Amino acid sequence: MIHERFQELVNLYIDEGLDDAQSVELFAHLSTCDNCRNIMRSSLRVRTYFQQEELEEVPASLDARVYKSARMNTAAPVRRNLLAPLWYTRILIPLPAAASIAILILIGSLLFSPLLFEKPKQLSDNEIEMFSKMPPEFQQQMQFFR
C-alpha cells in the first residue's frame, strides 16, 4: 500500500506535477526502496524514448474519419423493427405442454384416419363396362390408382 502511494508520486514526478515537499519524500523513499527505484528508472526511460520520437503527421482524412466514427457511435441507436416475422420468432413451450400437444395431434389423426382412408368402393355396371373397353395397359394403371 505504501509502494502504491510512491508509485503515484513517481508518475506525478514524470508529469512534472510534484511540489517540493512531495519530491523530498519521494527521493527519500527511493534511496531505501529498490522496487520503486526500478519503477522510476523505467518511467524515465519511457519518457525519454517518447521525447526523442518524432511525431508522425496524421492525414486530415484520417482525422475526419475518426471524428465521423465517434459522432456515429454517440448518436442515438437505430431502432430496429420490433415485429419480426413469425418464422424468426422462437416459441418456448414447457416440456409437459409440448408432450400434451403431441398426444392430442396423435389422437386426432387416429380419429380422423378412417375419413382419410375410405374402403375402395365397388364399381358400378357402367364403370365396369367402360373399364373393360380400355386397353390392358390403362387397366393396370387404373388399378394402381384405385
C-alpha positions as CSV (number, residue, x, y, z in Angstrom):
1,M,0.0,0.0,0.0
2,I,2.9,2.4,0.8
3,H,4.5,1.5,-2.5
4,E,1.3,2.3,-4.4
5,R,1.5,5.9,-3.0
6,F,5.1,6.3,-4.0
7,Q,4.4,4.9,-7.5
8,E,1.7,7.6,-7.8
9,L,4.4,10.1,-6.8
10,V,6.7,8.7,-9.5
11,N,4.0,9.3,-12.0
12,L,3.5,12.8,-10.8
13,Y,7.2,13.4,-11.0
14,I,7.3,12.2,-14.6
15,D,4.4,14.5,-15.4
16,E,6.2,17.3,-13.5
17,G,3.3,17.7,-11.1
18,L,5.2,17.3,-7.7
19,D,5.7,20.1,-5.2
20,D,8.9,20.4,-3.2
21,A,7.7,18.5,-0.1
22,Q,6.4,15.6,-2.2
23,S,9.6,15.3,-4.2
24,V,11.7,15.3,-1.0
25,E,9.5,12.5,0.3
26,L,9.8,10.6,-2.9
27,F,13.6,10.8,-3.2
28,A,14.0,9.8,0.5
29,H,11.9,6.7,-0.2
30,L,13.8,5.9,-3.5
31,S,17.1,5.9,-1.5
32,T,15.8,2.9,0.5
33,C,13.5,1.0,-1.9
34,D,14.9,-0.9,-4.9
35,N,11.5,-1.7,-6.3
36,C,10.3,1.9,-6.5
37,R,13.8,2.9,-7.8
38,N,13.4,0.4,-10.7
39,I,9.9,1.8,-11.5
40,M,11.4,5.4,-11.5
41,R,14.2,4.3,-13.9
42,S,11.7,2.5,-16.2
43,S,9.4,5.5,-16.2
44,L,12.3,7.9,-17.0
45,R,13.4,5.6,-19.9
46,V,9.9,5.6,-21.4
47,R,9.6,9.4,-21.1
48,T,13.0,10.0,-22.8
49,Y,12.1,7.5,-25.6
50,F,8.8,9.3,-26.3
51,Q,10.6,12.7,-26.2
52,Q,13.1,11.5,-28.8
53,E,10.5,10.1,-31.1
54,E,9.4,12.3,-34.0
55,L,5.7,12.8,-34.3
56,E,4.1,11.4,-37.4
57,E,1.9,13.7,-39.5
58,V,-1.6,12.4,-39.5
59,P,-3.5,12.9,-42.7
60,A,-6.6,15.1,-42.5
61,S,-8.7,12.3,-44.0
62,L,-7.9,10.1,-41.1
63,D,-8.9,12.8,-38.6
64,A,-12.2,13.3,-40.5
65,R,-12.9,9.5,-40.4
66,V,-12.2,9.2,-36.7
67,Y,-14.4,12.2,-35.9
68,K,-17.2,10.8,-38.0
69,S,-16.9,7.4,-36.4
70,A,-17.0,9.0,-32.9
71,R,-20.1,11.0,-33.9
72,M,-21.9,8.0,-35.2
73,N,-21.1,5.9,-32.1
74,T,-22.5,8.6,-29.8
75,A,-25.6,9.2,-31.9
76,A,-28.9,7.7,-30.9
77,P,-29.1,4.0,-31.7
78,V,-31.0,2.9,-34.7
79,R,-34.4,1.5,-33.7
80,R,-35.0,-1.8,-35.5
81,N,-38.3,-3.2,-36.3
82,L,-39.6,-5.0,-33.2
83,L,-42.1,-7.0,-35.1
84,A,-40.2,-9.9,-36.6
85,P,-41.9,-12.4,-39.0
86,L,-43.3,-15.4,-37.3
87,W,-40.7,-17.8,-38.7
88,Y,-38.0,-15.8,-36.9
89,T,-39.8,-16.0,-33.6
90,R,-38.6,-18.6,-31.2
91,I,-41.5,-20.1,-29.2
92,L,-40.7,-21.6,-25.9
93,I,-43.1,-24.2,-24.6
94,P,-42.6,-26.2,-21.5
95,L,-42.0,-29.9,-22.0
96,P,-45.3,-31.1,-20.5
97,A,-47.3,-28.7,-22.7
98,A,-45.4,-29.8,-25.8
99,A,-46.0,-33.5,-24.9
100,S,-49.7,-33.0,-24.4
101,I,-49.9,-31.1,-27.8
102,A,-48.1,-34.0,-29.5
103,I,-50.5,-36.5,-27.9
104,L,-53.6,-34.5,-29.0
105,I,-52.3,-34.4,-32.5
106,L,-51.7,-38.2,-32.5
107,I,-55.2,-38.9,-31.1
108,G,-56.8,-36.5,-33.6
109,S,-55.0,-38.2,-36.5
110,L,-56.2,-41.6,-35.3
111,L,-59.8,-40.4,-35.0
112,F,-59.9,-38.9,-38.5
113,S,-57.9,-41.5,-40.3
114,P,-61.0,-43.6,-41.3
115,L,-62.2,-40.5,-43.1
116,L,-59.0,-40.2,-45.0
117,F,-58.6,-43.9,-45.9
118,E,-62.0,-45.0,-47.1
119,K,-62.6,-48.5,-48.3
120,P,-62.4,-48.9,-52.0
121,K,-66.0,-48.7,-53.4
122,Q,-67.4,-51.2,-55.8
123,L,-67.5,-50.2,-59.4
124,S,-71.0,-49.7,-60.9
125,D,-72.1,-51.5,-64.1
126,N,-71.3,-48.5,-66.3
127,E,-67.8,-48.2,-64.8
128,I,-67.2,-51.9,-65.3
129,E,-68.3,-51.7,-68.9
130,M,-66.1,-48.6,-69.5
131,F,-63.2,-50.2,-67.7
132,S,-63.4,-53.4,-69.9
133,K,-63.2,-51.3,-73.1
134,M,-59.9,-49.8,-72.1
135,P,-56.6,-51.2,-73.3
136,P,-54.8,-53.5,-70.9
137,E,-52.0,-51.0,-70.1
138,F,-54.5,-48.4,-68.9
139,Q,-56.4,-51.0,-66.9
140,Q,-53.2,-51.8,-65.0
141,Q,-52.6,-48.1,-64.3
142,M,-56.2,-47.6,-63.3
143,Q,-56.0,-50.4,-60.8
144,F,-52.8,-48.9,-59.4
145,F,-54.7,-45.6,-58.7
146,R,-57.7,-47.3,-57.2
